[in-house]
Amino acid sequence: MSSVQETRDSASPLDRSVLRTVRHSVLLLLAVVGLVEILLGYAINTGPWAAIVAVWGAGLVVVGVVGHTFVWWKRQ
């Protein structure tokens, strides 16, 4: 019998806490969706839809981060 305990999850505790925070916060999830939209706009890269999607994504990131910061500040 080994004295070393093996774990199935290779993520560090910091990674797990960040992922848990994002999963449980609607505002941070909104910011992540915004980042995905910015990347989608970058991938499209032509036409007006690339700019529209990127601007929507930037707006979602701003709303998510500012909203989360405001809620965090009010709870302090």
N, C-alpha and C positions, 0 to 999 in steps of 0.2 A: 504494500500500500504506500503510495507516494504522499509526501507531506506538502507537495506543491499543488495548489488548487488551480485547475484550469478553468478559464472562462470562455464562453462561446462568443462574447461580445468583445471586439478588439478596440472599441472606441474608448477614448479617455473620459474620465468623469467630467471634464470641462466640455467636451463635445456633446456628451449626453445632456448636460444641463442647458447648453445653448439650444439644442434641438427641442428639449422639453419646453423651454421658454417660448420658442417660436411657435410650437404646436398649440400652446395654451393661450396665446395672445392673438386676437383677431387683427389688431393693428400691425403687429410684426408680420403676420401672414400676408396681410395686404401689401406690405413693403416687399416681401419676397415675390409675390405675384407681379408687382411692378418691375422688379429686376428681371423677371422672366419676359415680361413684355418688352423691356428695353432690348434684351438679347434677341427677341423675335424681330423687332424693328431693324436691328443690326443685320440679322440674317436675311431679311427681305431686301434691304439695301437699295431698292429702286422704287420710284413712284411715290405718290402722296401717302399711301398706306404705311410705308416705313416710318415716315415722320409722325403720322397720327398715332401709331402704336407706341412709338418711342416717347412721345409727349404724354400720352395716357400713362405709360409706365412710370415716367418721371413724376407725374402728379401723384400716383399711388405711393411711390416711395416717400415723397415728401409728407403726404398725409399720414402714412403709417408710422414713420419715424417721429415726426413732430407730435402726433397723437400719443404714441407710446411714451415719449419723453415727458409730455404733459401729465399723463396719468401717473408715471413714476414720481414726478416732482410733487404732485398733490398728495401722494401716499407717504412722502417723507416727513 
